[in-house]
């Protein structure tokens, strides 16, 4: 199952939805892509703070 998950595509889909939300204030800029792997998503120690930090870093090179 994990081989069918593409974190970059999932992020792109989520980014598109977030940018289409009707909010009262402009959203913070989101990078076009981020460096996420399925290992990151399955790592129990990789929590919300880690995800937010990874998004803030912007695009990178997947490990």
C-alpha positions in Angstrom: 0.0 0.0 0.0 2.8 2.5 0.9 4.2 2.2 -2.6 1.0 3.7 -3.9 1.2 6.8 -1.7 2.9 9.8 -3.3 3.5 12.4 -0.6 4.4 15.1 -3.1 1.1 14.6 -5.0 -0.8 14.5 -1.7 0.8 17.8 -0.7 0.0 19.4 -4.0 -3.6 18.4 -3.8 -3.9 19.7 -0.2 -2.1 22.9 -1.1 -4.6 23.5 -4.0 -7.5 23.0 -1.6 -6.1 25.3 1.0 -5.4 28.1 -1.5 -9.0 27.9 -2.7 -10.4 28.4 0.8 -12.4 31.6 1.4 -10.7 33.1 4.5 -10.8 36.6 5.9 -7.1 37.1 5.7 -4.6 36.1 3.1 -2.9 32.8 3.9 0.8 32.6 4.5 2.7 31.7 1.4 3.0 27.9 0.8 5.9 26.4 -1.2 5.0 24.7 -4.4 6.4 21.5 -3.1 8.0 20.1 0.1 10.4 17.2 0.7 8.3 14.5 2.3 8.7 10.8 2.1 6.3 7.9 3.1 8.9 7.1 5.9 8.2 10.6 7.3 4.5 10.0 7.3 4.8 6.6 9.0 7.3 7.7 11.6 5.5 7.9 14.9 7.9 10.6 16.1 7.2 12.8 13.0 4.4 14.9 14.4 2.5 18.1 13.4 5.3 20.4 14.5 7.7 18.5 12.3 5.3 18.7 9.4 4.8 22.5 9.8 8.6 22.9 10.1 9.1 20.9 6.9 6.6 23.0 5.0 8.2 26.2 6.3 11.6 24.9 4.9 10.1 24.8 1.5 11.3 22.6 -1.4 14.2 20.4 -0.7 15.8 17.3 -1.9 14.1 14.0 -0.9 16.3 11.8 1.2 
